């Protein structure tokens, strides 16, 4: 199993919580993709705080 930890702004955390509560999987996916791709970096870039396997 791989665990990816992201640092999220308070606003993004709130939007993510709301999307989870509404079971809005499309919105959850979009919010996470936005965070992973911020500043033009992908999951392979430096936006990831830590990865554990």
C-alpha positions in Angstrom: 0.0 0.0 0.0 1.2 3.5 -0.8 0.3 6.5 1.4 0.6 10.0 -0.1 0.4 13.0 2.3 -0.4 16.4 1.0 -0.3 19.8 2.6 -3.7 21.5 1.9 -4.8 25.0 2.5 -7.7 25.5 4.9 -10.0 26.4 2.0 -9.1 23.3 0.0 -9.5 21.1 3.1 -13.0 22.5 3.6 -14.0 22.0 0.0 -12.7 18.5 0.1 -14.6 17.8 3.3 -17.8 19.1 1.7 -17.3 17.0 -1.4 -16.7 13.9 0.7 -19.8 14.6 2.8 -21.9 14.9 -0.4 -20.2 11.8 -1.9 -19.2 13.9 -4.9 -16.5 11.8 -6.4 -15.9 14.0 -9.4 -15.3 17.0 -7.2 -13.0 15.0 -4.9 -11.0 13.9 -7.9 -10.8 17.4 -9.3 -9.7 18.9 -6.0 -7.0 16.3 -5.5 -5.8 16.6 -9.1 -5.6 20.4 -8.7 -3.5 20.0 -5.6 -1.2 17.4 -7.2 -0.7 19.6 -10.3 -0.3 23.0 -8.6 2.5 25.1 -10.1 2.8 22.8 -13.1 4.2 19.9 -11.1 2.8 16.4 -11.3 2.6 13.6 -8.7 6.3 12.9 -9.5 7.2 16.5 -8.6 7.8 18.3 -5.4 4.3 19.0 -4.3 4.1 15.7 -2.4 5.0 16.0 1.2 5.8 12.4 1.9 5.3 9.0 0.4 5.4 5.8 2.5 5.3 2.2 1.2 
